[in-house]
Amino acid sequence: MLEGWTPILLIGIVIATILFLISRRVSRKALFLTSIILSLICVGIVIYSIVVVGGWDGMGLGFVTFSGFLGIWVGTISGVIIKKINM
């Protein structure tokens, strides 16, 4: 049932896991700076997918990028919360 959505969901989960692991090693400022830079890259890719690619291919690229964007912020927020609890 989730055949077509599985890669998109996996990308978000992998990115969230990577950022969660990164959050354990770096300071809060570095983590937020990394998340903001990655988010700006995601926004740029979405704009590129709408303007240049267009059609169904652009929509697919937008879904993948949006999944990555959610993964970035879920990993960042969960890492900050867990780090705050452990302190």
The first five atom37 places (N, CA, C, CB, O) and aatype in JSON, in Angstrom:
{
  "aatype": [12, 10, 6, 7, 17, 16, 14, 9, 10, 10, 9, 7, 9, 19, 9, 0, 16, 9, 10, 13, 10, 9, 15, 1, 1, 19, 15, 1, 11, 0, 10, 13, 10, 16, 15, 9, 9, 10, 15, 10, 9, 4, 19, 7, 9, 19, 9, 18, 15, 9, 19, 19, 19, 7, 7, 17, 3, 7, 12, 7, 10, 7, 13, 19, 16, 13, 15, 7, 13, 10, 7, 9, 17, 19, 7, 16, 9, 15, 7, 19, 9, 9, 11, 11, 9, 2, 12],
  "atom_mask": [
    [1, 1, 1, 1, 1],
    [1, 1, 1, 1, 1],
    [1, 1, 1, 1, 1],
    [1, 1, 1, 0, 1],
    [1, 1, 1, 1, 1],
    [1, 1, 1, 1, 1],
    [1, 1, 1, 1, 1],
    [1, 1, 1, 1, 1],
    [1, 1, 1, 1, 1],
    [1, 1, 1, 1, 1],
    [1, 1, 1, 1, 1],
    [1, 1, 1, 0, 1],
    [1, 1, 1, 1, 1],
    [1, 1, 1, 1, 1],
    [1, 1, 1, 1, 1],
    [1, 1, 1, 1, 1],
    [1, 1, 1, 1, 1],
    [1, 1, 1, 1, 1],
    [1, 1, 1, 1, 1],
    [1, 1, 1, 1, 1],
    [1, 1, 1, 1, 1],
    [1, 1, 1, 1, 1],
    [1, 1, 1, 1, 1],
    [1, 1, 1, 1, 1],
    [1, 1, 1, 1, 1],
    [1, 1, 1, 1, 1],
    [1, 1, 1, 1, 1],
    [1, 1, 1, 1, 1],
    [1, 1, 1, 1, 1],
    [1, 1, 1, 1, 1],
    [1, 1, 1, 1, 1],
    [1, 1, 1, 1, 1],
    [1, 1, 1, 1, 1],
    [1, 1, 1, 1, 1],
    [1, 1, 1, 1, 1],
    [1, 1, 1, 1, 1],
    [1, 1, 1, 1, 1],
    [1, 1, 1, 1, 1],
    [1, 1, 1, 1, 1],
    [1, 1, 1, 1, 1],
    [1, 1, 1, 1, 1],
    [1, 1, 1, 1, 1],
    [1, 1, 1, 1, 1],
    [1, 1, 1, 0, 1],
    [1, 1, 1, 1, 1],
    [1, 1, 1, 1, 1],
    [1, 1, 1, 1, 1],
    [1, 1, 1, 1, 1],
    [1, 1, 1, 1, 1],
    [1, 1, 1, 1, 1],
    [1, 1, 1, 1, 1],
    [1, 1, 1, 1, 1],
    [1, 1, 1, 1, 1],
    [1, 1, 1, 0, 1],
    [1, 1, 1, 0, 1],
    [1, 1, 1, 1, 1],
    [1, 1, 1, 1, 1],
    [1, 1, 1, 0, 1],
    [1, 1, 1, 1, 1],
    [1, 1, 1, 0, 1],
    [1, 1, 1, 1, 1],
    [1, 1, 1, 0, 1],
    [1, 1, 1, 1, 1],
    [1, 1, 1, 1, 1],
    [1, 1, 1, 1, 1],
    [1, 1, 1, 1, 1],
    [1, 1, 1, 1, 1],
    [1, 1, 1, 0, 1],
    [1, 1, 1, 1, 1],
    [1, 1, 1, 1, 1],
    [1, 1, 1, 0, 1],
    [1, 1, 1, 1, 1],
    [1, 1, 1, 1, 1],
    [1, 1, 1, 1, 1],
    [1, 1, 1, 0, 1],
    [1, 1, 1, 1, 1],
    [1, 1, 1, 1, 1],
    [1, 1, 1, 1, 1],
    [1, 1, 1, 0, 1],
    [1, 1, 1, 1, 1],
    [1, 1, 1, 1, 1],
    [1, 1, 1, 1, 1],
    [1, 1, 1, 1, 1],
    [1, 1, 1, 1, 1],
    [1, 1, 1, 1, 1],
    [1, 1, 1, 1, 1],
    [1, 1, 1, 1, 1]
  ],
  "atom_positions": [
    [[0.82, -1.19, 0.0], [0.0, 0.0, 0.0], [0.87, 1.27, 0.0], [-0.93, -0.01, 1.2], [0.51, 2.25, -0.64]],
    [[1.98, 1.25, 0.69], [2.86, 2.42, 0.73], [4.02, 2.3, -0.26], [3.41, 2.61, 2.12], [5.06, 2.92, -0.07]],
    [[3.84, 1.5, -1.3], [4.92, 1.21, -2.22], [5.61, 2.47, -2.77], [4.38, 0.4, -3.36], [6.83, 2.56, -2.72]],
    [[4.85, 3.4, -3.26], [5.43, 4.61, -3.82], [5.92, 5.61, -2.78], [0.0, 0.0, 0.0], [6.79, 6.43, -3.06]],
    [[5.35, 5.55, -1.58], [5.7, 6.51, -0.54], [6.87, 6.05, 0.33], [4.5, 6.76, 0.33], [7.43, 6.86, 1.07]],
    [[7.24, 4.8, 0.25], [8.29, 4.28, 1.12], [9.62, 5.02, 0.99], [8.51, 2.82, 0.83], [10.2, 5.38, 2.01]],
    [[10.13, 5.27, -0.23], [11.4, 6.01, -0.31], [11.3, 7.42, 0.27], [11.86, 6.1, -1.76], [12.24, 7.91, 0.9]],
    [[10.16, 8.06, 0.06], [9.97, 9.41, 0.58], [9.97, 9.4, 2.11], [8.66, 10.03, 0.05], [10.61, 10.24, 2.74]],
    [[9.27, 8.45, 2.7], [9.24, 8.34, 4.16], [10.61, 7.95, 4.71], [8.2, 7.32, 4.59], [11.02, 8.46, 5.75]],
    [[11.31, 7.07, 4.03], [12.63, 6.65, 4.5], [13.63, 7.79, 4.48], [13.14, 5.51, 3.65], [14.48, 7.88, 5.36]],
    [[13.55, 8.66, 3.49], [14.45, 9.81, 3.43], [14.24, 10.7, 4.66], [14.23, 10.62, 2.14], [15.22, 11.12, 5.29]],
    [[13.0, 10.98, 5.0], [12.71, 11.8, 6.19], [13.19, 11.13, 7.46], [0.0, 0.0, 0.0], [13.75, 11.8, 8.33]],
    [[13.0, 9.82, 7.59], [13.42, 9.11, 8.79], [14.94, 9.07, 8.9], [12.87, 7.69, 8.79], [15.48, 9.26, 9.99]],
    [[15.63, 8.83, 7.79], [17.09, 8.79, 7.81], [17.67, 10.16, 8.17], [17.64, 8.32, 6.45], [18.61, 10.25, 8.96]],
    [[17.13, 11.21, 7.59], [17.63, 12.56, 7.89], [17.36, 12.92, 9.35], [16.97, 13.61, 6.96], [18.21, 13.51, 10.01]],
    [[16.19, 12.56, 9.87], [15.88, 12.84, 11.28], [16.85, 12.08, 12.19], [14.42, 12.44, 11.61], [17.31, 12.63, 13.2]],
    [[17.16, 10.84, 11.86], [18.1, 10.05, 12.67], [19.5, 10.65, 12.62], [18.13, 8.6, 12.18], [20.17, 10.74, 13.65]],
    [[19.94, 11.06, 11.45], [21.28, 11.65, 11.32], [21.38, 12.94, 12.13], [21.61, 11.93, 9.85], [22.36, 13.14, 12.83]],
    [[20.38, 13.8, 12.04], [20.43, 15.05, 12.79], [20.3, 14.8, 14.29], [19.32, 16.0, 12.33], [20.88, 15.53, 15.09]],
    [[19.55, 13.79, 14.67], [19.47, 13.44, 16.08], [20.84, 13.02, 16.6], [18.44, 12.31, 16.31], [21.25, 13.42, 17.69]],
    [[21.55, 12.21, 15.83], [22.89, 11.77, 16.24], [23.89, 12.93, 16.24], [23.39, 10.66, 15.32], [24.76, 12.99, 17.1]],
    [[23.77, 13.83, 15.28], [24.63, 15.01, 15.24], [24.37, 15.9, 16.45], [24.41, 15.8, 13.94], [25.3, 16.48, 17.0]],
    [[23.12, 16.0, 16.86], [22.78, 16.89, 17.98], [23.42, 16.43, 19.28], [21.26, 16.95, 18.15], [23.6, 17.24, 20.2]],
    [[23.75, 15.18, 19.38], [24.39, 14.67, 20.59], [25.85, 15.11, 20.69], [24.31, 13.15, 20.64], [26.41, 15.12, 21.78]],
    [[26.47, 15.48, 19.57], [27.9, 15.78, 19.51], [28.24, 17.27, 19.42], [28.49, 15.09, 18.35], [29.33, 17.67, 19.84]],
    [[27.35, 18.08, 18.9], [27.68, 19.49, 18.66], [26.89, 20.39, 19.6], [27.4, 19.87, 17.19], [25.96, 19.95, 20.28]],
    [[27.28, 21.65, 19.62], [26.58, 22.62, 20.46], [25.23, 22.97, 19.84], [27.43, 23.91, 20.66], [24.96, 22.66, 18.68]],
    [[24.41, 23.6, 20.63], [23.06, 23.97, 20.18], [23.12, 24.98, 19.03], [22.25, 24.54, 21.34], [22.33, 24.9, 18.09]],
    [[24.06, 25.95, 19.11], [24.18, 26.95, 18.04], [24.58, 26.3, 16.72], [25.21, 28.02, 18.43], [24.02, 26.62, 15.67]],
    [[25.53, 25.39, 16.78], [25.98, 24.71, 15.56], [24.86, 23.85, 14.98], [27.21, 23.83, 15.85], [24.71, 23.77, 13.76]],
    [[24.08, 23.23, 15.84], [22.98, 22.4, 15.38], [21.91, 23.24, 14.68], [22.36, 21.63, 16.55], [21.44, 22.87, 13.6]],
    [[21.53, 24.36, 15.27], [20.53, 25.22, 14.65], [21.05, 25.86, 13.37], [20.09, 26.29, 15.62], [20.29, 26.03, 12.41]],
    [[22.33, 26.22, 13.34], [22.9, 26.78, 12.12], [22.89, 25.74, 11.0], [24.34, 27.26, 12.38], [22.55, 26.06, 9.86]],
    [[23.25, 24.51, 11.32], [23.21, 23.43, 10.32], [21.79, 23.2, 9.84], [23.78, 22.13, 10.91], [21.56, 23.02, 8.65]],
    [[20.83, 23.2, 10.76], [19.43, 22.97, 10.38], [18.9, 24.09, 9.51], [18.57, 22.83, 11.62], [18.16, 23.84, 8.56]],
    [[19.26, 25.32, 9.81], [18.8, 26.45, 9.0], [19.4, 26.4, 7.6], [19.16, 27.78, 9.68], [18.7, 26.66, 6.62]],
    [[20.69, 26.06, 7.51], [21.32, 25.97, 6.19], [20.68, 24.85, 5.37], [22.84, 25.73, 6.34], [20.39, 25.04, 4.19]],
    [[20.47, 23.71, 5.98], [19.82, 22.6, 5.26], [18.39, 22.95, 4.88], [19.84, 21.33, 6.12], [17.92, 22.54, 3.82]],
    [[17.69, 23.7, 5.72], [16.32, 24.11, 5.4], [16.3, 25.08, 4.23], [15.66, 24.76, 6.62], [15.41, 24.99, 3.38]],
    [[17.26, 25.99, 4.17], [17.34, 26.9, 3.03], [17.64, 26.15, 1.74], [18.42, 27.96, 3.29], [17.12, 26.5, 0.68]],
    [[18.48, 25.12, 1.83], [18.74, 24.29, 0.66], [17.46, 23.59, 0.21], [19.84, 23.25, 0.96], [17.18, 23.5, -0.98]],
    [[16.68, 23.1, 1.17], [15.4, 22.45, 0.84], [14.44, 23.42, 0.17], [14.75, 21.88, 2.1], [13.78, 23.06, -0.8]],
    [[14.36, 24.63, 0.67], [13.48, 25.63, 0.06], [13.95, 25.94, -1.36], [13.47, 26.93, 0.91], [13.12, 26.08, -2.27]],
    [[15.25, 26.03, -1.56], [15.79, 26.26, -2.9], [15.46, 25.13, -3.86], [0.0, 0.0, 0.0], [15.13, 25.37, -5.02]],
    [[15.53, 23.89, -3.37], [15.2, 22.74, -4.22], [13.71, 22.73, -4.56], [15.58, 21.43, -3.53], [13.33, 22.39, -5.68]],
    [[12.87, 23.11, -3.61], [11.42, 23.17, -3.89], [11.13, 24.24, -4.95], [10.62, 23.47, -2.6], [10.34, 24.01, -5.87]],
    [[11.76, 25.39, -4.83], [11.57, 26.44, -5.83], [12.07, 25.97, -7.2], [12.3, 27.75, -5.41], [11.43, 26.21, -8.22]],
    [[13.21, 25.29, -7.21], [13.76, 24.74, -8.44], [12.8, 23.72, -9.06], [15.12, 24.09, -8.18], [12.58, 23.71, -10.27]],
    [[12.22, 22.87, -8.21], [11.32, 21.84, -8.73], [10.05, 22.44, -9.31], [10.97, 20.85, -7.63], [9.48, 21.89, -10.25]],
    [[9.6, 23.55, -8.76], [8.38, 24.19, -9.28], [8.68, 24.96, -10.56], [7.78, 25.13, -8.21], [7.95, 24.84, -11.54]],
    [[9.74, 25.76, -10.54], [10.02, 26.67, -11.65], [10.66, 25.96, -12.83], [10.91, 27.8, -11.19], [10.23, 26.13, -13.97]],
    [[11.69, 25.17, -12.57], [12.47, 24.59, -13.67], [11.93, 23.23, -14.11], [13.92, 24.46, -13.26], [11.69, 23.01, -15.3]],
    [[11.75, 22.32, -13.16], [11.37, 20.95, -13.52], [9.91, 20.89, -13.91], [11.66, 19.99, -12.37], [9.57, 20.46, -15.01]],
    [[9.04, 21.32, -13.0], [7.61, 21.34, -13.29], [7.0, 19.95, -13.48], [0.0, 0.0, 0.0], [7.71, 18.95, -13.48]],
    [[5.71, 19.9, -13.62], [5.0, 18.65, -13.87], [5.08, 17.67, -12.71], [0.0, 0.0, 0.0], [5.32, 18.04, -11.56]],
    [[4.88, 16.39, -13.06], [4.89, 15.34, -12.04], [6.29, 15.11, -11.48], [4.34, 14.04, -12.6], [6.45, 14.77, -10.31]],
    [[7.31, 15.3, -12.31], [8.68, 15.13, -11.83], [9.01, 16.18, -10.77], [9.69, 15.22, -13.0], [9.64, 15.88, -9.75]],
    [[8.59, 17.39, -11.01], [8.81, 18.46, -10.04], [8.04, 18.22, -8.75], [0.0, 0.0, 0.0], [8.52, 18.53, -7.66]],
    [[6.84, 17.67, -8.9], [6.04, 17.38, -7.71], [6.69, 16.27, -6.88], [4.6, 16.97, -8.12], [6.7, 16.34, -5.65]],
    [[7.24, 15.26, -7.54], [7.94, 14.19, -6.83], [9.17, 14.71, -6.11], [0.0, 0.0, 0.0], [9.42, 14.35, -4.96]],
    [[9.93, 15.56, -6.78], [11.1, 16.17, -6.15], [10.69, 17.04, -4.97], [11.9, 17.01, -7.16], [11.38, 17.07, -3.95]],
    [[9.57, 17.73, -5.1], [9.06, 18.55, -3.99], [8.65, 17.7, -2.8], [0.0, 0.0, 0.0], [8.93, 18.08, -1.66]],
    [[8.01, 16.56, -3.03], [7.63, 15.66, -1.93], [8.85, 15.13, -1.2], [6.79, 14.5, -2.45], [8.87, 15.09, 0.03]],
    [[9.86, 14.72, -1.95], [11.08, 14.2, -1.34], [11.76, 15.29, -0.52], [12.05, 13.66, -2.41], [12.22, 15.04, 0.6]],
    [[11.83, 16.49, -1.06], [12.45, 17.6, -0.36], [11.66, 17.98, 0.89], [12.59, 18.81, -1.28], [12.26, 18.28, 1.93]],
    [[10.35, 17.97, 0.81], [9.52, 18.28, 1.97], [9.71, 17.23, 3.07], [8.04, 18.36, 1.56], [9.73, 17.57, 4.25]],
    [[9.84, 15.99, 2.68], [10.11, 14.93, 3.65], [11.45, 15.15, 4.33], [10.08, 13.55, 2.97], [11.58, 14.97, 5.54]],
    [[12.45, 15.54, 3.55], [13.75, 15.87, 4.13], [13.67, 17.06, 5.06], [0.0, 0.0, 0.0], [14.31, 17.07, 6.12]],
    [[12.89, 18.07, 4.69], [12.71, 19.25, 5.53], [12.08, 18.88, 6.88], [11.83, 20.29, 4.8], [12.53, 19.34, 7.93]],
    [[11.05, 18.05, 6.84], [10.44, 17.6, 8.09], [11.43, 16.78, 8.92], [9.17, 16.76, 7.8], [11.48, 16.9, 10.14]],
    [[12.21, 15.95, 8.25], [13.22, 15.15, 8.95], [14.26, 16.02, 9.62], [0.0, 0.0, 0.0], [14.72, 15.71, 10.72]],
    [[14.64, 17.1, 8.96], [15.63, 18.02, 9.53], [15.12, 18.58, 10.85], [15.96, 19.17, 8.55], [15.83, 18.55, 11.86]],
    [[13.9, 19.07, 10.86], [13.41, 19.73, 12.05], [12.95, 18.76, 13.13], [12.28, 20.64, 11.69], [13.03, 19.08, 14.32]],
    [[12.46, 17.59, 12.75], [12.12, 16.58, 13.76], [13.39, 16.1, 14.46], [11.37, 15.38, 13.11], [13.41, 15.96, 15.68]],
    [[14.45, 15.85, 13.69], [15.72, 15.44, 14.28], [16.33, 16.52, 15.16], [0.0, 0.0, 0.0], [16.87, 16.22, 16.23]],
    [[16.24, 17.76, 14.72], [16.8, 18.87, 15.5], [16.05, 19.06, 16.81], [16.75, 20.17, 14.68], [16.66, 19.15, 17.87]],
    [[14.74, 19.12, 16.74], [13.94, 19.36, 17.94], [14.04, 18.2, 18.92], [12.48, 19.6, 17.58], [14.19, 18.41, 20.12]],
    [[13.97, 16.97, 18.41], [14.09, 15.83, 19.33], [15.48, 15.75, 19.94], [13.78, 14.52, 18.59], [15.61, 15.39, 21.11]],
    [[16.51, 16.08, 19.19], [17.86, 16.08, 19.74], [18.04, 17.12, 20.82], [0.0, 0.0, 0.0], [18.68, 16.86, 21.84]],
    [[17.47, 18.31, 20.62], [17.57, 19.37, 21.63], [16.8, 18.98, 22.88], [17.04, 20.72, 21.07], [17.27, 19.21, 24.0]],
    [[15.63, 18.4, 22.72], [14.82, 18.0, 23.88], [15.52, 16.89, 24.67], [13.43, 17.52, 23.44], [15.58, 16.96, 25.9]],
    [[16.04, 15.9, 23.99], [16.74, 14.81, 24.68], [18.0, 15.31, 25.34], [17.07, 13.67, 23.71], [18.33, 14.9, 26.46]],
    [[18.72, 16.19, 24.68], [19.94, 16.76, 25.26], [19.61, 17.58, 26.51], [20.68, 17.63, 24.22], [20.37, 17.55, 27.48]],
    [[18.49, 18.3, 26.48], [18.08, 19.11, 27.64], [17.68, 18.21, 28.81], [16.91, 20.04, 27.25], [17.97, 18.54, 29.96]],
    [[17.03, 17.09, 28.53], [16.61, 16.17, 29.6], [17.81, 15.51, 30.25], [15.67, 15.08, 29.04], [17.83, 15.32, 31.46]],
    [[18.83, 15.17, 29.46], [20.0, 14.48, 29.99], [20.92, 15.4, 30.78], [20.79, 13.85, 28.86], [21.74, 14.92, 31.56]],
    [[20.8, 16.7, 30.6], [21.65, 17.62, 31.34], [21.12, 17.74, 32.71], [21.74, 19.0, 30.67], [21.68, 18.47, 33.53]]
  ]
}
